[in-house]
Amino acid sequence: MNKQSLAVHQFRALHESGCFVLPNPWDAGSAIYLAHLGFKALATTSAGFAFSKGLPDAAVPREMMLEHFRELAAATSLPVNADFRNGYADDPEGVAANVALCIATGVAGLSIEDSTGRSDEPLYDFGLAVKRVKAARAAIDSSGVPVVLTARCEAWLVDDPNPLRTSLDRLVAFADAGADCLYAPGVSRPDEIAAIVKAIAPKPVNVLVSKFNRDLSQARLNDLGVRRISVGSALACVAWGAFIRAAQSINDRGSFAALADAAPGVDLNNLFSSRSL
């Protein structure tokens, strides 16, 4: 069993019972540190990676994103789930072709969302959205590498007038279309989370935790039946927040007091020393 096959096997096993946290590193160093802490799997963050490149979210070209997946999959032995946005294509055929490229990077899972990125039609037409998930499923099956397919409904993130109803309708259809895991980023009310879990059972549900719903603990989400928890760009933004506050303090007040909160460089050096080229 090669590295990717083992990672896929481990990732699928994590989805079978319990509730696990899938933190989101934005580069190899943060991925290695999260593995060092003992997390069982990782997920990329399109926004966190984009910010590290000085780009806004959704502006990272496909080839750059694929190389990012390749780098993170190689950085640790942990399964890596790829935030593949809309699959870098509108039509199902394009989604299928790009999913095949994504699988080839060594990831153990990938997510496809139904957001178009257009303000006039923020979500793909229902029928097209389902066909896109079916195309991703077919590409995975054809590859012979059973990576975990997560289908996302972005209703909450695009201010849909009835995000729960839209998410329930779409996630059920996505599950029937072959998605292994279902995800509606932005849902935060316990009753709405429970409704999603019930609607697509027994397939697992991923819930995004951010600063807006940070009161939801892993134990609470486990009680609601959630199988997987991710944090999106939150860890990257926490790092940016500390950097911004320290830099502003230096620039505005000439104070270096914020440097007292810095991670010990010697500890990071020791952690990464075994990976020196």
N, C-alpha and C positions, 0 to 999 in steps of 0.2 A: 504494500500500500504506500503510494507516494505521499509527499507532504500535503498536497491539496486534498487528496482523497481522505486522508486521516482528519484533516481540518473539517471537511464536509461532514464526515461521520460524527465528529465531536459536536459540531454545531447543531446537527439534526437531533442528537441526543439531548441537548440542552432544552430543546423545544418540547420535549415529550412530557415533562412534569415540572412542578415547582415554578419559581419566578426568579429570573436572573437579570442582572444589570449588564447592559451592553454599552459601555462608555465610548465616547467618540474622540479619539486622538485626531490631531490635524497634521502630524508629521511623524517621521520615524522615531524621533526622540520621545515624544509624548506616548507613542504606541508602546515603546519598550518600557517606559516607566509604568504604564498601566498594567502591563504584563507582570512586571516586577511586584506590583502590589497584590497580585493574585486574582485579577479578573479572569474569567474563563473564555471570553470572546470580546471582540472589538468591532466597532463600526466606524466607517469614515464619516466625515461631515463636509458636505460640499461648501457650505458657507465658511466654516473654520479654515479649510484649505484655501479657499479663494482669498480670504483676508491675509493669509500668510504670503500670498503672492501679490498683494497689493491690488486685488481685483474685487469687485462686488460679487455677491452670490449670483450664479447663473452665467457668469462671464468667462468661466474656465473652459477652454476648448476641449473637445473630446479626447484628443491624443494626450494632452497634459493630464487630464483626469485619469485616463487609463494608466499612465505611467505612475501617477500617485497611488492607484490601487496596487500596482505591481510592487512599489516600494514598501507599502505597509504590509502587504501579504508576505514579503520577504523579511521584514524587520523582526518578527517573532514567530513562534510556532502556533500562536493562537488563531482560531478561525477569525476571518475578517469579513464583515458584511459591507458591501459597496453601496454608498448612496449614489445611485446612477441617475438621479433626477428623473426626467421624462424619457430616459433611454436615448437622448440626443436625436430623437426623430419623432415626427408626428404620425407617420403611417406605420401600420403593423409590420410591414416588410423591413422597414428601416430599424424598428425596435428589435426585431429578431436578429438582424445582422449585427447590431451593436451589442446585444446581449452576448452573442457568441464571442465577440472581442473582449467583453468584460470577463467572461468565464476564463478566458485564456490568460488573464493576469494572475491567476492563482487564488482568487477570493473563494470564500466558502458560501457566500450568499450575496444577493443583490436586491435592491428595491427599485420599483418603477412607480412613478406617481402619475396622477391624472390631471396635473396642472399644465396648462398650455403656455403659461408665461405671458399671455395676452390679456389686456384689461377688458376688451370687448367680449371675450369668451374665455373666462379664467379656467374653466374645466372642459376637458374634451367631452364631446357629445357622448351620452351614455353608451350607445352601441359601439362607438369607436373605442371608448375607454376599455370596454370588455374585450374587444378584438385585440387590443394592444397587450393585455395580460395574457390572452391565449397565445399570441405570437411569442411572448417571452417564455411561456411554458414550453412551447414547441421547440424553441431554440435550445433550452436547457435539456430537454429530453433527447434531442438530436446530438447534443454534445457528448452524451455518455457520462457527464459529470453532474451528479444530482444536487447542485447547489440549491440553497434555500431561496425560494422566490417570495419576496414580500411585496404585496400590492398596497399602494397608499391612496387614500382619498384625502385631498387637500381642502375639503369644504370649509373647515374652520379657518384655514390660513388665507383663503381668498374671500372671506366675509360672505359666504353663501347665506341666503336669507333663512334657510332651515338646515343648518349643518348636520344635525343629528339624523334627520330623515334622509338627507342626501347620502350621508356616510353609510347608514344602514343599508340602503338600497344598493349602493355601489359595492360595499365590502362583501355583502352576500353574493353578489354577481361575480365579483373577483375571485371569491373562494371557489365558486362553482366553475370558474374558468381555469382553475389550476393553481392559484396562489397557495403557498404553504403557510404564510403568516400574513395577517392583516393589520393595517396601521392607519389611524386617522390622527395625524399630528394636530395638536391644538385642543383636543378634548380634555377637559379637566374635572368636570362635575362627576362625582362618584356614581350617581344614578345613570348618567349617560355612558360612562365607561362600562358599567354593569350591563347596560342594554346592548352594547356592541359585543361584549364577550358572549352573552346569551345568544345573540343572533347568528354568530358565525361558529359557535361551538360545534365540534370539538377542536376546530383549528385554533392555533394560538393567536393572541392579540399582543401587539407592541404598543406601548404608551410612551409618549414623549413627556419628560419632566423638564421644566425650565423654571426661570425665576418667577413666572406667572402662576405656576401650580406647585411650587417647591414644598408646600405643606403635605403633599402626598408622599408618604413613606413607602419603602419597598414592602413592608409588612401590610400596609393598608391596600396597596395594589394587588398583592398576593391574595388577600381576602376577597378582592373583587373578581378574582379569576384571571388576572393579567399574567401572561407567561413571560413577557420580555419588556424591559425598560431601557430606553435610550435617552440621551441628554442633548442630542443634536450639536449645535454650535456652542452650548452653554459653557463647557470647560474652556474652549478657546476664548470665549468672551470674558470669562473670569480672569484668564491670563492677561488678556488685553486690558482689562480694568485695572489690574495691579500695575501694569506697565504704564498706563496713561496717568494714573495718580502719582506714581513716583516721578515720571518725566515732568509733569506739570509742577510738582513741588520744587524740583530742581530749577526749572525755568522761571517760575513765577516768584519764588521766595528764596532761591539760592540755598534751599535746605536739602540735605541728603539723608534726612531721618528715615525716609521710607525704605532706604536700602537695608535697614535692620531686618526687614521681613523677607529678604532674599533667601532662596533655597541655598544650602551650603554647596558651593562649587565643588568641593572635594568629594562630596557624596555623589554628585552627578558624574564627576570624572571617574570615580571608582566603578560606578554602575556601567558606564559606557566603555570602560577601558578594555574589556574583553572583546569588544567589537571593533577595536582600532584596526584600520586597514594597514 
